Every structure is written in C-alpha cells, then in structure tokens.
Amino acid sequence: MAKKPSAAGPTTAATAALTRAGVAFVPHAYTHDPAVTDFGTEAATALGIDAERVFKTLMVDTDAGLGIGIVPVSGMLDLKALASALGGKRAAMADLALAERKSGYVVGGISPFGQRTALATVLDDSALEFDTILVSGGRRGFDIELAPADLLAVTRGTAARIRRP
C-alpha cells in the first residue's frame, strides 16, 4: 500500500492525517454522480468492491456527547448499540449541518480521519474480518483503503458490534 496519495486521489485532511501518522493506505477515486445520495453504495459499485468492505462514517449525538460510528454500507447503524459503546443510553443521528461543521467535511464525504473536532469513534467489529476496508477519504468520489487496526490506532477508536442484524 502507498503511504501517500497518488494520481488516483486528491490530498485531503484525511490523507494528510494518515501521512503524518505514517499509516499505509491506498487512495481510490471515482466519479461521483451528483444525483446519487446513497454515497456508500455508489462507492462500492463504482470501485467494484464488496459492500461489506466499504464502510460509512456517521456522526451521532448521544446523551454522552457527539461520536462517530463506522459501519458497512451494506448495513444499518444500531443507534442504541453505538450509544452504549460510547458510554451513553440514547443516540440520534447528528444534525447534518452540525456533522459538517464538526468534521470539516460535507455529508457523503465525512472521513474518520482529519476531522476538525476529534470525536470518540467506534468501528463495527465486522471490519476486523478483513485485511483492509475502505472509508471516505474526505470527499464524495474518494475512498481510502487501509487496515482496520490502523483506522482504530489513528482515531484512537474501539471496535464493537454497532450494526443492526
């Protein structure tokens, strides 16, 4: 895996954060269709990657504060499980404007790396079944492939089952 972005993708706050951390990653750029709102499925289809290996980054508002849940695009986030993993009892999806302001990214391009405000992060434990997974690289039409252990190390995150069955 490359340690820095190549012609395949742009330099973003996410790629800069990974490069600073010395984490190996592979950039994957694709053409985003502005009419598409299911960003994760679009990425999996455009890149020809199994949807279980492509993960979406979601910001939630819990009674314990804001947090990040990262789940496969093939599934749904279990808000109660994420709230519990973050030390709370209840969670709701964060307001879109708040998510953009806190992360520094647009919805559909929110990356777990290089966010304006570092938040507690939980990666769905299904990611640990793979050598590498893909997450947003900080723009619509741009994903980053890396090892789940590296994602957890850079975000200081934890792994837990936070997807709905």
GIDABEL-V776578 format. One line per field, one symbol per residue. psi: psi as a letter, one per 20 degrees, with the letter a starting at -180 (. if undefined). burial: 1 if it has 24 or more other C-alpha atoms within 12 Angstrom, else 0. Layout:
# GIDABEL-V776578
psi=???
burial=???
This chain:
# GIDABEL-V776578
psi=qqiqqaiirrprhghgggghikpprpqoqropoiipimgghgggghikpphiipqqoppqorijaqrppoqqiiaqpohghggghjjahqqqpqpghgggghhjrqpijpqiqkqgopqpppppihhiiqgqrprqjjqpjorpprphhhghghikrrprojqq.
burial=000110001111111111100011111111010000001111110010101111111111110011111111110111111110110000111100001101111111111111100011111111110001111111111111111111110110111111100
